[in-house]
Amino acid sequence: MKIETPPTDKPYEKPEGERRGLLLVNTGDGKGKSTSAFGLALRAHGRGKAVKIYQFMKVPSARFGEHRMFEQIGIPIEGLGDGFSWKSQDLERSAQLARDGWQKARAAILSGEFFLVVLDEVTYPLVYGWLPLDEVLATLRERPRDVHVMLTGRRCPQEIIDIADTVTEMAMVKHAFQAGIPAQRGIED
């Protein structure tokens, strides 16, 4: 490890632009996309802002750690899916659930009721062709001025990346699963 001297000068100038809703994307093959989005939701909620989370691949009855905590603190989180495709018994049903879920998410975004809307794992139904990309793009462009939207999932379509304000690509450097260690409850729920 190389020791560094802490900076003594501010490394940037404060932007002069006006505040507005941002379009944020967490994508890539590394871990942490949803976890980061949930942290953002907690930050907004902690400031008294209205937040809604939609999970496109989780079933409505999911009870993972985030569901339990968000329920306790009053952040609405809704599973819209049928589980991941390899677990589904009916891919057409999964596609229809994604389309129905998108209508809910779209209405929440356009309503202006929420400061932040999280579309967790929305890239999967997009890349599977279950959601119309053009409609998603139109909704993101036409959302009320102060609505922030966070999208997560691998292989985010370039068209969304192009209109996003902030894009983070998570890169896997090393993963316990590769060493034969299974997912740990409370870490990878």
Secondary structure, 3 states (H helix, E strand, C coil): CCCCCCCCCCCCCCCCCCCCCCEEEEECCCCCHHHHHHHHHHHHHHCCCCEEEEECCCCCCCCCHHHHHHHHHCCCEEECCCCCHHHCCCHHHHHHHHHHHHHHHHHHHHHCCCCEEEEECCHHHHHCCCCCHHHHHHHHHHCCCCCEEEEECCCCCHHHHHHCCEEEECCCCCCHHHHCCCCCCCCCC
